[in-house]
Amino acid sequence: MPERSTGMEHAGWVLVVDDDPDLRNHLSDFLQSQGFPVLPARDGADAQALLRQNPRPGIILLDLVLPDTLGLHLLPALRQEAPDVPVVAMSQSLAQLAEARATGVEATLVKPFDPDEVLAIVARWLAR
């Protein structure tokens, strides 16, 4: 079956950082099925290694609670590795998402989220 096109050219790839393997794999598979190149990372160390080894991503989807660090603690390192790349914070906690917004993330997603909501955010940022 051919991939469904979003009708947009993509500016980069998507870095999905989440320690939950089911969510990370489902989100990665969904975005890839929509034509977006994706690299998944299970924790902060993985995310930083991927950023050092690969060209600049178009967007970063960042879980705020990871096994090796908090997403908000990882954010400055991600910004240093990938300046000006939009970061979308993901969490079940509204308080954590509010804190993430205060630190300047470009968007937030409340878990569990609707795949179409993720698609809309990713497509909007990668179309820029």
C-alpha atoms as a printed R data frame, in Angstrom:
    type eleno elety resid chain resno      x      y      z
1   ATOM     1    CA   MET     A     1  0.000  0.000  0.000
2   ATOM     2    CA   PRO     A     2  1.514  3.407 -0.903
3   ATOM     3    CA   GLU     A     3  2.240  5.925  1.814
4   ATOM     4    CA   ARG     A     4 -0.323  8.641  2.316
5   ATOM     5    CA   SER     A     5  1.230 11.978  1.488
6   ATOM     6    CA   THR     A     6  0.735 15.074  3.575
7   ATOM     7    CA   GLY     A     7  1.195 17.117  0.415
8   ATOM     8    CA   MET     A     8  4.109 19.044  1.922
9   ATOM     9    CA   GLU     A     9  7.836 18.994  1.519
10  ATOM    10    CA   HIS     A    10  9.567 18.092  4.765
11  ATOM    11    CA   ALA     A    11 12.292 20.237  6.239
12  ATOM    12    CA   GLY     A    12 14.259 17.597  8.123
13  ATOM    13    CA   TRP     A    13 13.411 14.572 10.192
14  ATOM    14    CA   VAL     A    14 11.529 13.993 13.442
15  ATOM    15    CA   LEU     A    15 13.351 13.052 16.651
16  ATOM    16    CA   VAL     A    16 10.944 11.160 18.950
17  ATOM    17    CA   VAL     A    17 12.277 10.954 22.518
18  ATOM    18    CA   ASP     A    18 10.191  8.734 24.814
19  ATOM    19    CA   ASP     A    19 11.095  5.925 27.213
20  ATOM    20    CA   ASP     A    20  7.815  4.049 26.683
21  ATOM    21    CA   PRO     A    21  8.658  1.620 23.853
22  ATOM    22    CA   ASP     A    22  5.028  1.126 22.820
23  ATOM    23    CA   LEU     A    23  4.341  4.854 22.551
24  ATOM    24    CA   ARG     A    24  7.718  5.595 20.928
25  ATOM    25    CA   ASN     A    25  7.283  2.841 18.329
26  ATOM    26    CA   HIS     A    26  3.618  3.637 17.649
27  ATOM    27    CA   LEU     A    27  4.346  7.354 17.229
28  ATOM    28    CA   SER     A    28  7.394  6.683 15.045
29  ATOM    29    CA   ASP     A    29  5.514  4.182 12.869
30  ATOM    30    CA   PHE     A    30  2.555  6.546 12.513
31  ATOM    31    CA   LEU     A    31  4.701  9.514 11.477
32  ATOM    32    CA   GLN     A    32  6.690  7.352  9.048
33  ATOM    33    CA   SER     A    33  3.444  6.099  7.515
34  ATOM    34    CA   GLN     A    34  2.608  9.747  6.853
35  ATOM    35    CA   GLY     A    35  5.893 10.254  5.005
36  ATOM    36    CA   PHE     A    36  7.977 11.823  7.776
37  ATOM    37    CA   PRO     A    37 11.479 10.471  8.389
38  ATOM    38    CA   VAL     A    38 11.812  9.568 12.098
39  ATOM    39    CA   LEU     A    39 14.607  8.595 14.454
40  ATOM    40    CA   PRO     A    40 13.476  7.295 17.873
41  ATOM    41    CA   ALA     A    41 15.387  7.739 21.131
42  ATOM    42    CA   ARG     A    42 14.603  5.945 24.397
43  ATOM    43    CA   ASP     A    43 16.274  8.463 26.715
44  ATOM    44    CA   GLY     A    44 18.275 11.662 26.894
45  ATOM    45    CA   ALA     A    45 21.615 10.018 26.125
46  ATOM    46    CA   ASP     A    46 20.160  8.381 23.005
47  ATOM    47    CA   ALA     A    47 18.678 11.691 21.885
48  ATOM    48    CA   GLN     A    48 21.969 13.529 22.266
49  ATOM    49    CA   ALA     A    49 23.881 10.781 20.432
50  ATOM    50    CA   LEU     A    50 21.404 10.857 17.534
51  ATOM    51    CA   LEU     A    51 21.735 14.634 17.265
52  ATOM    52    CA   ARG     A    52 25.527 14.392 17.157
53  ATOM    53    CA   GLN     A    53 25.434 11.668 14.463
54  ATOM    54    CA   ASN     A    54 22.698 13.047 12.195
55  ATOM    55    CA   PRO     A    55 21.925 16.274 10.394
56  ATOM    56    CA   ARG     A    56 19.660 18.801 12.037
57  ATOM    57    CA   PRO     A    57 16.139 17.503 12.722
58  ATOM    58    CA   GLY     A    58 13.102 19.477 11.680
59  ATOM    59    CA   ILE     A    59 11.350 18.951 15.029
60  ATOM    60    CA   ILE     A    60 11.878 17.196 18.373
61  ATOM    61    CA   LEU     A    61  9.043 15.444 20.241
62  ATOM    62    CA   LEU     A    62 10.265 15.249 23.848
63  ATOM    63    CA   ASP     A    63  8.792 13.247 26.719
64  ATOM    64    CA   LEU     A    64  9.263 15.249 29.912
65  ATOM    65    CA   VAL     A    65  9.994 12.218 32.136
66  ATOM    66    CA   LEU     A    66 12.853 10.009 30.952
67  ATOM    67    CA   PRO     A    67 14.780  7.314 32.850
68  ATOM    68    CA   ASP     A    68 18.090  9.180 32.787
69  ATOM    69    CA   THR     A    69 16.887 12.785 33.089
70  ATOM    70    CA   LEU     A    70 13.894 15.071 33.060
71  ATOM    71    CA   GLY     A    71 12.986 16.450 29.662
72  ATOM    72    CA   LEU     A    72 13.267 20.001 30.976
73  ATOM    73    CA   HIS     A    73 16.842 19.280 32.143
74  ATOM    74    CA   LEU     A    74 17.641 17.826 28.714
75  ATOM    75    CA   LEU     A    75 16.164 20.786 26.832
76  ATOM    76    CA   PRO     A    76 19.246 23.082 27.051
77  ATOM    77    CA   ALA     A    77 21.501 20.310 25.691
78  ATOM    78    CA   LEU     A    78 19.065 19.649 22.838
79  ATOM    79    CA   ARG     A    79 18.936 23.374 22.068
80  ATOM    80    CA   GLN     A    80 22.746 23.465 22.007
81  ATOM    81    CA   GLU     A    81 22.965 20.447 19.656
82  ATOM    82    CA   ALA     A    82 20.067 21.652 17.478
83  ATOM    83    CA   PRO     A    83 19.583 25.412 17.822
84  ATOM    84    CA   ASP     A    84 16.342 26.838 16.451
85  ATOM    85    CA   VAL     A    85 14.751 23.387 16.119
86  ATOM    86    CA   PRO     A    86 11.198 23.416 17.491
87  ATOM    87    CA   VAL     A    87 10.599 21.219 20.534
88  ATOM    88    CA   VAL     A    88  7.203 19.742 21.415
89  ATOM    89    CA   ALA     A    89  6.910 18.658 25.056
90  ATOM    90    CA   MET     A    90  4.842 15.539 25.822
91  ATOM    91    CA   SER     A    91  3.490 14.567 29.249
92  ATOM    92    CA   GLN     A    92  0.446 13.398 31.172
93  ATOM    93    CA   SER     A    93  1.084 16.166 33.709
94  ATOM    94    CA   LEU     A    94 -0.492 19.530 32.971
95  ATOM    95    CA   ALA     A    95  1.852 21.126 35.527
96  ATOM    96    CA   GLN     A    96  4.917 19.773 33.699
97  ATOM    97    CA   LEU     A    97  3.548 21.002 30.386
98  ATOM    98    CA   ALA     A    98  2.932 24.466 31.852
99  ATOM    99    CA   GLU     A    99  6.532 24.524 33.089
100 ATOM   100    CA   ALA     A   100  7.706 23.440 29.626
101 ATOM   101    CA   ARG     A   101  5.722 26.265 28.003
102 ATOM   102    CA   ALA     A   102  7.379 28.702 30.413
103 ATOM   103    CA   THR     A   103 10.809 27.474 29.246
104 ATOM   104    CA   GLY     A   104  9.937 28.233 25.633
105 ATOM   105    CA   VAL     A   105  8.964 24.962 23.976
106 ATOM   106    CA   GLU     A   106  7.069 25.585 20.761
107 ATOM   107    CA   ALA     A   107  4.114 23.290 21.540
108 ATOM   108    CA   THR     A   108  2.831 20.754 24.055
109 ATOM   109    CA   LEU     A   109  0.934 17.468 23.820
110 ATOM   110    CA   VAL     A   110 -1.059 15.935 26.663
111 ATOM   111    CA   LYS     A   111 -0.678 12.150 26.828
112 ATOM   112    CA   PRO     A   112 -2.534 10.202 25.642
113 ATOM   113    CA   PHE     A   113 -2.853 12.281 22.502
114 ATOM   114    CA   ASP     A   114 -4.749 11.959 19.259
115 ATOM   115    CA   PRO     A   115 -2.430 10.959 16.387
116 ATOM   116    CA   ASP     A   116 -4.073 13.588 14.170
117 ATOM   117    CA   GLU     A   117 -3.071 16.265 16.692
118 ATOM   118    CA   VAL     A   118  0.546 15.101 16.513
119 ATOM   119    CA   LEU     A   119  0.384 15.011 12.720
120 ATOM   120    CA   ALA     A   120 -0.962 18.567 12.577
121 ATOM   121    CA   ILE     A   121  1.817 19.895 14.829
122 ATOM   122    CA   VAL     A   122  4.607 18.051 13.015
123 ATOM   123    CA   ALA     A   123  3.303 18.973  9.558
124 ATOM   124    CA   ARG     A   124  2.932 22.645 10.536
125 ATOM   125    CA   TRP     A   125  6.490 22.935 11.868
126 ATOM   126    CA   LEU     A   126  8.138 20.911  9.125
127 ATOM   127    CA   ALA     A   127  6.399 22.921  6.399
128 ATOM   128    CA   ARG     A   128  8.258 26.053  7.502
